[in-house]
Amino acid sequence: MNVIVYSSDDKEKMEILSIKVAEIYAAAILNTIDKLKCSKQQKLKLLDEIRACKENNLY
């Protein structure tokens, strides 16, 4: 597997890159949850649990 890593010494550019990475990560999570074979209620509950973990710094 090839991995390309982008980096910059510019603090503003790194902040922009961090935001873009977070957007892509969030989209991947939502896409994965959407593909689950469970009810909409279960998917919403899972999203709430993920949000709670993030708010409590559990990951």
N, C-alpha and C positions, 0 to 999 in steps of 0.2 A: 504494500500500500504506500502510495506517495502522499506526503502531507506538505502543504505549502503554508508557511506561517508569514503573516504580514506584521510588520512592526514599524514603529516610528519613534524618533526622539521627541517629536512635537506632542506635547501633552494634549492639545486640542484635537489633533488627529487621532490619538489613542482613544480619547473619549468617544469620538464618532465611531471608531472601529468597534469599541465595546458595545455601543448601542446597537450597531448592525448585527453583531454576533448574538446579542440577546434576542433581537427580533427573529433571527433565523432559528435559534434554539426554541423559542416560544412557538413558532410555526410548526416545528418538527413535533413538539409535544402535542399540540392541538391536532395535528394530522394523525398521530399515533392513536390518540384517544378516540378520534372520530371513527377510526377503522375497527375499534373494539366491537365485539358482538354482544352488546348489553344495552339496556334501556337508556333513554336520554337522561332519566333521573340518576342512574348510576354513574353516567359520564359526568354529570354536573357535580355529583357528590365527590367524585375523584378530583375534579378541578378544584373544588373547595378545599380538599385535603392537601393538595399540592400548594395552594395559596397559603394555607395555615402553616405548613412546614416552612415555606419561604419567610413568612412574617416572623416566625419564631427561630429563624436561623438554624433550622434542623438539617439543612444541606447546603 
